[in-house]
């Protein structure tokens, strides 16, 4: 079976989508081809995102902020997951294509103001949410992956998963 192609998509591609990309690649790179992009990329990965990934022992080499345009002529994606925060009135990118799409919104840790400790805590919390959702994704039964409708429902439910321990 070929790896499923997954794109994590947000606005800036500097924090949430990068955390998701690097983590899923580290945990299940044999099952998924993982990418991230932004509709208005910042041009660089937030240093707090890099630091958080390193704290969790996840490789950061090759991560960079990029536009979703780089995927316009690439092989088609199987799954697109938006991670912008509609609750904060962030505009989520709209994408079209023959792939499953779901929304796993979470607050943007890059928007947190305050001390470096405040920012680091925001990135730790965002990554805890990302990890909880990715664990739920990886725990989906094999039968779910064979039923597109059931898979879509399961993916949508995962968008509400929160870590059991807020300091995870």
N, C-alpha and C positions, 0 to 999 in steps of 0.2 A: 504494500500500500504506500502510495506517495505521501509525503508529509503535507498536511493542510497548510495553506498559505493564509496567514493572519496579519491584518494591518490594524494597529492601534492608532487612532486618529484623534487629534485635538486641534486647538487653534495654533499654539506656539511651538509645539513639539520640542519643549525644553524640559519638561518635568514628568507629568503623569504618563503620557504615552511612552516616554523613554523608560520610565521605571517598569512599565508593563512589558515592553519589548525585551529589555535585558533580562528580566526575571523569567519570563516564559521561555526564552531561549536557553537560559541556564538550567532550568528545571526539566524541559522537555523538547530540546532542540532536535531530537531524533524524530519526534512526532509532528513538529510544526516548523514551518519556515516563517520566521517572525520579523515584522517590520513595524516602523512607526513613522508618522509624518504629521505635518500641520498644514492647515489652510492658510495661515499667515505665520510661517516659521520665524522664530527669533534669530536664527542663524547660529546659535550655540546652545549646548546643553547646560542647564543651570548647574553651577558647581555644587550646590547642595544636593542635587539629584545624584551626581557622581559620587559625592561623599557618602550618601545613604546606601547606594549600591555597594560601595566598597566595605562599609560597616557590615553589611549582610553577606559579604564574601562573593558578590556577583561581579563578573567581568564587565569592564567598561570600555575596553578597547574597541575602537571603530564606531562608537556611538556618536551621532551628530544630528543636529537639527536640520530637517529638510522639508521641502514642500511636497505635498501629495502629487504634484505634477510629475515627479520623477517616476511615478508608477503608471502614468497614462499609457505608456506603450510597453509596460512589463507584462509578464504572464498574469492572468487574472487571479484575483484573490478569491479565497473560499469564504472568508469571514472578515468583516470589518466591524471593529468595536470602537465606538466613540466614547471618549472619557471626559469630555468637557462638562462643566457644571451649569446645567440649565437653571438650577435653583438660584444661582447667582447672576442670572440674566446673561450668561455667556452664550454667544451664538455658536451652536454646534455646526460643524461642516455637514453639508448635505451631499451625499454621494449616491450615484446610480450605478447599477450593474447587476449582473446575475450572480449574486453572492448573498450569503446570510449577513444581516446587519443587526446589531444590537447596541444598546446604550448602557454604559456602566459609569454614569456620572459621578464625579467626586470633586470636592473643592480643590482649587488650584493652590498648591503650597507655594508656588512662585509669587503669588499675590500677597502673601503674608508679610506684614511690615513689623519691625521691631528689631530686637537683638538677634545676633547670629544663633543664639540658643533657641529663640522663638522660631526662627526659620528652620533650624535643624529639626525641632520637634514637629513642625508642620510636615516636613518631608518624611519623617519617621511614621507619622500617622497616615499620610497618603500611601506610603509603601505598605503599611500593615493592611490597609483596605485592598490594595492591588493584590497582595499575596493571598489574602483570604478568598478573593474572587478567583484567582488563578488556581488555587487548590480546589475550589468547587468545580471549575472547568475540568481540571484533570481527573476529578473523581466521577465525572459523568459515566454512567454505564455504557458499554459498547453498543447496546441496542439503541440508545438515544442517538448516537451518531449516524445510525442508518435510517432514521425517520426525520426528515427535514422539518416537519411541523413540530414534532416533539423537541427536537434540538433547538429550534427558535424559542419555544416556550421556556426551555431550561436555561438558555442563554439570557433571556430577559429576566428571569428570576435571579440569576447570579448578580445582576446589576444592583440588587438590594442587599447583597451579602456584606456583612460588617465583621471585623475581627472580634473574636470572643473576648480577647484581652486588649483594651485600647493601647497598651504599651508593647504589643507583640511586634 
